[in-house]
């Protein structure tokens, strides 16, 4: 009928995001976009991992360019986003990552890390 996999292997979904390759490790996290059932929708952002919070979450700093209409010039702004970190990704502080918007996983976590750049 379908493709049979060994018990230790899980099927990896193809997210079709340019510049992001699937992880080499597998995990049993249901909130993993690669191995679980979590869907990525909405915006994709780049950021730098600042610090790790509770188990499975981190703070990512996202910097972007904003046009100030009153003064007719651009300025850099930054915001911090709380993100979910899947078990299969090897992420450390200071890594540049791609994050994607998902359904709300908790009160403050609405993004998930998709991979390193």
Rosetta constraint file for C-alpha pairs under 8 A:
AtomPair CA 5 CA 9 HARMONIC 6.14 0.50
AtomPair CA 5 CA 10 HARMONIC 7.03 0.50
AtomPair CA 5 CA 11 HARMONIC 7.79 0.50
AtomPair CA 6 CA 10 HARMONIC 7.90 0.50
AtomPair CA 9 CA 26 HARMONIC 6.99 0.50
AtomPair CA 10 CA 26 HARMONIC 6.62 0.50
AtomPair CA 10 CA 27 HARMONIC 7.98 0.50
AtomPair CA 10 CA 35 HARMONIC 6.69 0.50
AtomPair CA 11 CA 35 HARMONIC 6.60 0.50
AtomPair CA 12 CA 22 HARMONIC 7.47 0.50
AtomPair CA 12 CA 34 HARMONIC 5.48 0.50
AtomPair CA 12 CA 35 HARMONIC 5.52 0.50
AtomPair CA 13 CA 33 HARMONIC 7.71 0.50
AtomPair CA 13 CA 34 HARMONIC 5.24 0.50
AtomPair CA 13 CA 35 HARMONIC 6.64 0.50
AtomPair CA 14 CA 22 HARMONIC 7.74 0.50
AtomPair CA 14 CA 34 HARMONIC 7.42 0.50
AtomPair CA 15 CA 33 HARMONIC 7.98 0.50
AtomPair CA 15 CA 34 HARMONIC 7.48 0.50
AtomPair CA 19 CA 117 HARMONIC 6.95 0.50
AtomPair CA 20 CA 98 HARMONIC 7.79 0.50
AtomPair CA 20 CA 114 HARMONIC 7.21 0.50
AtomPair CA 20 CA 115 HARMONIC 5.84 0.50
AtomPair CA 20 CA 116 HARMONIC 7.03 0.50
AtomPair CA 20 CA 117 HARMONIC 7.01 0.50
AtomPair CA 21 CA 115 HARMONIC 7.15 0.50
AtomPair CA 22 CA 34 HARMONIC 7.01 0.50
AtomPair CA 22 CA 115 HARMONIC 7.67 0.50
AtomPair CA 23 CA 34 HARMONIC 7.94 0.50
AtomPair CA 23 CA 88 HARMONIC 6.50 0.50
AtomPair CA 23 CA 89 HARMONIC 6.27 0.50
AtomPair CA 23 CA 115 HARMONIC 7.74 0.50
AtomPair CA 24 CA 88 HARMONIC 7.72 0.50
AtomPair CA 25 CA 88 HARMONIC 5.28 0.50
AtomPair CA 25 CA 89 HARMONIC 7.46 0.50
AtomPair CA 26 CA 35 HARMONIC 6.96 0.50
AtomPair CA 26 CA 88 HARMONIC 5.44 0.50
AtomPair CA 27 CA 32 HARMONIC 7.91 0.50
AtomPair CA 27 CA 35 HARMONIC 6.56 0.50
AtomPair CA 27 CA 86 HARMONIC 7.91 0.50
AtomPair CA 27 CA 87 HARMONIC 5.99 0.50
AtomPair CA 27 CA 88 HARMONIC 5.30 0.50
AtomPair CA 28 CA 35 HARMONIC 7.05 0.50
AtomPair CA 28 CA 36 HARMONIC 7.09 0.50
AtomPair CA 28 CA 87 HARMONIC 7.98 0.50
AtomPair CA 29 CA 35 HARMONIC 7.24 0.50
AtomPair CA 29 CA 36 HARMONIC 6.03 0.50
AtomPair CA 29 CA 86 HARMONIC 6.74 0.50
AtomPair CA 29 CA 87 HARMONIC 6.72 0.50
AtomPair CA 30 CA 35 HARMONIC 7.40 0.50
AtomPair CA 30 CA 36 HARMONIC 4.32 0.50
AtomPair CA 30 CA 37 HARMONIC 5.88 0.50
AtomPair CA 30 CA 38 HARMONIC 6.95 0.50
AtomPair CA 31 CA 36 HARMONIC 5.61 0.50
AtomPair CA 31 CA 37 HARMONIC 6.46 0.50
AtomPair CA 31 CA 38 HARMONIC 5.18 0.50
AtomPair CA 31 CA 86 HARMONIC 7.08 0.50
AtomPair CA 32 CA 36 HARMONIC 4.67 0.50
AtomPair CA 32 CA 37 HARMONIC 6.92 0.50
AtomPair CA 32 CA 38 HARMONIC 5.95 0.50
AtomPair CA 32 CA 86 HARMONIC 5.29 0.50
AtomPair CA 32 CA 87 HARMONIC 7.78 0.50
AtomPair CA 33 CA 37 HARMONIC 6.60 0.50
AtomPair CA 33 CA 38 HARMONIC 4.98 0.50
AtomPair CA 33 CA 39 HARMONIC 6.14 0.50
AtomPair CA 33 CA 40 HARMONIC 6.92 0.50
AtomPair CA 33 CA 112 HARMONIC 7.88 0.50
AtomPair CA 33 CA 114 HARMONIC 7.20 0.50
AtomPair CA 38 CA 102 HARMONIC 7.41 0.50
AtomPair CA 39 CA 102 HARMONIC 6.26 0.50
AtomPair CA 39 CA 103 HARMONIC 7.75 0.50
AtomPair CA 40 CA 100 HARMONIC 5.99 0.50
AtomPair CA 40 CA 101 HARMONIC 5.81 0.50
AtomPair CA 40 CA 102 HARMONIC 4.97 0.50
AtomPair CA 40 CA 103 HARMONIC 7.98 0.50
AtomPair CA 41 CA 100 HARMONIC 7.03 0.50
AtomPair CA 41 CA 101 HARMONIC 5.57 0.50
AtomPair CA 41 CA 102 HARMONIC 5.62 0.50
AtomPair CA 42 CA 100 HARMONIC 7.23 0.50
AtomPair CA 42 CA 101 HARMONIC 5.39 0.50
AtomPair CA 42 CA 102 HARMONIC 7.25 0.50
AtomPair CA 43 CA 100 HARMONIC 6.04 0.50
AtomPair CA 43 CA 101 HARMONIC 5.64 0.50
AtomPair CA 44 CA 98 HARMONIC 6.86 0.50
AtomPair CA 44 CA 99 HARMONIC 5.77 0.50
AtomPair CA 44 CA 100 HARMONIC 4.57 0.50
AtomPair CA 44 CA 101 HARMONIC 6.58 0.50
AtomPair CA 45 CA 62 HARMONIC 7.36 0.50
AtomPair CA 45 CA 98 HARMONIC 5.74 0.50
AtomPair CA 45 CA 99 HARMONIC 5.31 0.50
AtomPair CA 45 CA 100 HARMONIC 6.42 0.50
AtomPair CA 46 CA 62 HARMONIC 6.37 0.50
AtomPair CA 46 CA 96 HARMONIC 7.11 0.50
AtomPair CA 46 CA 97 HARMONIC 5.77 0.50
AtomPair CA 46 CA 98 HARMONIC 4.62 0.50
AtomPair CA 46 CA 99 HARMONIC 6.20 0.50
AtomPair CA 47 CA 60 HARMONIC 5.79 0.50
AtomPair CA 47 CA 61 HARMONIC 5.31 0.50
AtomPair CA 47 CA 62 HARMONIC 4.48 0.50
AtomPair CA 47 CA 63 HARMONIC 6.95 0.50
AtomPair CA 47 CA 96 HARMONIC 5.69 0.50
AtomPair CA 47 CA 97 HARMONIC 5.59 0.50
AtomPair CA 47 CA 98 HARMONIC 6.55 0.50
AtomPair CA 47 CA 99 HARMONIC 7.50 0.50
AtomPair CA 48 CA 60 HARMONIC 5.37 0.50
AtomPair CA 48 CA 61 HARMONIC 5.31 0.50
AtomPair CA 48 CA 62 HARMONIC 6.80 0.50
AtomPair CA 48 CA 93 HARMONIC 7.85 0.50
AtomPair CA 48 CA 94 HARMONIC 5.81 0.50
AtomPair CA 48 CA 95 HARMONIC 5.63 0.50
AtomPair CA 48 CA 96 HARMONIC 4.52 0.50
AtomPair CA 48 CA 97 HARMONIC 6.12 0.50
AtomPair CA 49 CA 58 HARMONIC 7.04 0.50
AtomPair CA 49 CA 59 HARMONIC 5.99 0.50
AtomPair CA 49 CA 60 HARMONIC 4.43 0.50
AtomPair CA 49 CA 61 HARMONIC 6.43 0.50
AtomPair CA 49 CA 92 HARMONIC 7.27 0.50
AtomPair CA 49 CA 93 HARMONIC 5.16 0.50
AtomPair CA 49 CA 94 HARMONIC 5.20 0.50
AtomPair CA 49 CA 95 HARMONIC 5.63 0.50
AtomPair CA 49 CA 96 HARMONIC 6.60 0.50
AtomPair CA 49 CA 97 HARMONIC 7.23 0.50
AtomPair CA 50 CA 58 HARMONIC 7.54 0.50
AtomPair CA 50 CA 59 HARMONIC 5.58 0.50
AtomPair CA 50 CA 60 HARMONIC 5.59 0.50
AtomPair CA 50 CA 61 HARMONIC 6.49 0.50
AtomPair CA 50 CA 93 HARMONIC 5.62 0.50
AtomPair CA 50 CA 94 HARMONIC 6.12 0.50
AtomPair CA 51 CA 58 HARMONIC 5.80 0.50
AtomPair CA 51 CA 59 HARMONIC 5.46 0.50
AtomPair CA 51 CA 60 HARMONIC 7.53 0.50
AtomPair CA 51 CA 93 HARMONIC 5.80 0.50
AtomPair CA 52 CA 57 HARMONIC 6.18 0.50
AtomPair CA 52 CA 58 HARMONIC 4.13 0.50
AtomPair CA 52 CA 59 HARMONIC 6.21 0.50
AtomPair CA 52 CA 93 HARMONIC 7.52 0.50
AtomPair CA 53 CA 57 HARMONIC 5.46 0.50
AtomPair CA 53 CA 58 HARMONIC 5.08 0.50
AtomPair CA 53 CA 59 HARMONIC 7.05 0.50
AtomPair CA 54 CA 58 HARMONIC 7.49 0.50
AtomPair CA 56 CA 84 HARMONIC 5.73 0.50
AtomPair CA 56 CA 85 HARMONIC 5.01 0.50
AtomPair CA 56 CA 86 HARMONIC 6.66 0.50
AtomPair CA 56 CA 87 HARMONIC 7.44 0.50
AtomPair CA 57 CA 82 HARMONIC 6.88 0.50
AtomPair CA 57 CA 83 HARMONIC 5.54 0.50
AtomPair CA 57 CA 84 HARMONIC 4.47 0.50
AtomPair CA 57 CA 85 HARMONIC 5.31 0.50
AtomPair CA 58 CA 82 HARMONIC 5.80 0.50
AtomPair CA 58 CA 83 HARMONIC 5.43 0.50
AtomPair CA 58 CA 84 HARMONIC 6.49 0.50
AtomPair CA 58 CA 85 HARMONIC 6.73 0.50
AtomPair CA 59 CA 80 HARMONIC 6.40 0.50
AtomPair CA 59 CA 81 HARMONIC 5.71 0.50
AtomPair CA 59 CA 82 HARMONIC 4.73 0.50
AtomPair CA 59 CA 83 HARMONIC 6.23 0.50
AtomPair CA 60 CA 80 HARMONIC 5.60 0.50
AtomPair CA 60 CA 81 HARMONIC 5.29 0.50
AtomPair CA 60 CA 82 HARMONIC 6.39 0.50
AtomPair CA 60 CA 83 HARMONIC 6.96 0.50
AtomPair CA 61 CA 78 HARMONIC 6.70 0.50
AtomPair CA 61 CA 79 HARMONIC 5.78 0.50
AtomPair CA 61 CA 80 HARMONIC 4.53 0.50
AtomPair CA 61 CA 81 HARMONIC 6.43 0.50
AtomPair CA 62 CA 78 HARMONIC 5.50 0.50
AtomPair CA 62 CA 79 HARMONIC 5.37 0.50
AtomPair CA 62 CA 80 HARMONIC 6.16 0.50
AtomPair CA 62 CA 81 HARMONIC 7.37 0.50
AtomPair CA 63 CA 76 HARMONIC 6.81 0.50
AtomPair CA 63 CA 77 HARMONIC 5.69 0.50
AtomPair CA 63 CA 78 HARMONIC 4.20 0.50
AtomPair CA 63 CA 79 HARMONIC 6.55 0.50
AtomPair CA 64 CA 76 HARMONIC 5.78 0.50
AtomPair CA 64 CA 77 HARMONIC 5.48 0.50
AtomPair CA 64 CA 78 HARMONIC 6.20 0.50
AtomPair CA 65 CA 74 HARMONIC 6.51 0.50
AtomPair CA 65 CA 75 HARMONIC 5.77 0.50
AtomPair CA 65 CA 76 HARMONIC 4.71 0.50
AtomPair CA 65 CA 77 HARMONIC 6.21 0.50
AtomPair CA 66 CA 74 HARMONIC 5.51 0.50
AtomPair CA 66 CA 75 HARMONIC 5.34 0.50
AtomPair CA 66 CA 76 HARMONIC 6.12 0.50
AtomPair CA 66 CA 77 HARMONIC 6.63 0.50
AtomPair CA 67 CA 72 HARMONIC 7.10 0.50
AtomPair CA 67 CA 73 HARMONIC 5.85 0.50
AtomPair CA 67 CA 74 HARMONIC 4.37 0.50
AtomPair CA 67 CA 75 HARMONIC 6.40 0.50
AtomPair CA 68 CA 72 HARMONIC 5.65 0.50
AtomPair CA 68 CA 73 HARMONIC 5.52 0.50
AtomPair CA 68 CA 74 HARMONIC 5.83 0.50
AtomPair CA 68 CA 75 HARMONIC 7.10 0.50
AtomPair CA 69 CA 73 HARMONIC 7.00 0.50
AtomPair CA 81 CA 109 HARMONIC 7.79 0.50
AtomPair CA 81 CA 111 HARMONIC 7.67 0.50
AtomPair CA 82 CA 108 HARMONIC 6.56 0.50
AtomPair CA 82 CA 109 HARMONIC 5.26 0.50
AtomPair CA 82 CA 110 HARMONIC 7.36 0.50
AtomPair CA 82 CA 111 HARMONIC 7.00 0.50
AtomPair CA 83 CA 99 HARMONIC 7.75 0.50
AtomPair CA 83 CA 109 HARMONIC 5.46 0.50
AtomPair CA 83 CA 110 HARMONIC 6.64 0.50
AtomPair CA 83 CA 111 HARMONIC 4.81 0.50
AtomPair CA 83 CA 112 HARMONIC 5.06 0.50
AtomPair CA 83 CA 113 HARMONIC 6.59 0.50
AtomPair CA 84 CA 109 HARMONIC 6.71 0.50
AtomPair CA 84 CA 110 HARMONIC 7.97 0.50
AtomPair CA 84 CA 111 HARMONIC 6.34 0.50
AtomPair CA 84 CA 112 HARMONIC 4.61 0.50
AtomPair CA 84 CA 113 HARMONIC 6.31 0.50
AtomPair CA 85 CA 89 HARMONIC 7.35 0.50
AtomPair CA 85 CA 91 HARMONIC 7.98 0.50
AtomPair CA 85 CA 112 HARMONIC 6.27 0.50
AtomPair CA 85 CA 113 HARMONIC 5.66 0.50
AtomPair CA 86 CA 112 HARMONIC 7.75 0.50
AtomPair CA 86 CA 113 HARMONIC 7.18 0.50
AtomPair CA 89 CA 115 HARMONIC 6.96 0.50
AtomPair CA 91 CA 95 HARMONIC 6.73 0.50
AtomPair CA 91 CA 116 HARMONIC 7.61 0.50
AtomPair CA 95 CA 116 HARMONIC 6.89 0.50
AtomPair CA 96 CA 116 HARMONIC 5.92 0.50
AtomPair CA 96 CA 117 HARMONIC 5.73 0.50
AtomPair CA 97 CA 113 HARMONIC 6.83 0.50
AtomPair CA 97 CA 114 HARMONIC 7.37 0.50
AtomPair CA 97 CA 115 HARMONIC 5.68 0.50
AtomPair CA 97 CA 116 HARMONIC 4.34 0.50
AtomPair CA 97 CA 117 HARMONIC 5.50 0.50
AtomPair CA 98 CA 113 HARMONIC 6.04 0.50
AtomPair CA 98 CA 114 HARMONIC 5.63 0.50
AtomPair CA 98 CA 115 HARMONIC 5.68 0.50
AtomPair CA 98 CA 116 HARMONIC 6.32 0.50
AtomPair CA 98 CA 117 HARMONIC 6.89 0.50
AtomPair CA 99 CA 111 HARMONIC 6.26 0.50
AtomPair CA 99 CA 112 HARMONIC 5.47 0.50
AtomPair CA 99 CA 113 HARMONIC 4.41 0.50
AtomPair CA 99 CA 114 HARMONIC 5.48 0.50
AtomPair CA 99 CA 115 HARMONIC 7.52 0.50
AtomPair CA 100 CA 111 HARMONIC 5.44 0.50
AtomPair CA 100 CA 112 HARMONIC 5.53 0.50
AtomPair CA 100 CA 113 HARMONIC 6.51 0.50
AtomPair CA 100 CA 114 HARMONIC 6.64 0.50
AtomPair CA 101 CA 110 HARMONIC 6.08 0.50
AtomPair CA 101 CA 111 HARMONIC 4.51 0.50
AtomPair CA 101 CA 112 HARMONIC 6.60 0.50
AtomPair CA 102 CA 110 HARMONIC 5.64 0.50
AtomPair CA 102 CA 111 HARMONIC 5.53 0.50
AtomPair CA 102 CA 112 HARMONIC 6.91 0.50
AtomPair CA 103 CA 110 HARMONIC 6.02 0.50
AtomPair CA 103 CA 111 HARMONIC 7.92 0.50
AtomPair CA 104 CA 108 HARMONIC 7.58 0.50
AtomPair CA 104 CA 109 HARMONIC 6.07 0.50
AtomPair CA 104 CA 110 HARMONIC 4.52 0.50
AtomPair CA 104 CA 111 HARMONIC 7.79 0.50
AtomPair CA 105 CA 109 HARMONIC 5.53 0.50
AtomPair CA 105 CA 110 HARMONIC 5.91 0.50
AtomPair CA 106 CA 110 HARMONIC 7.26 0.50
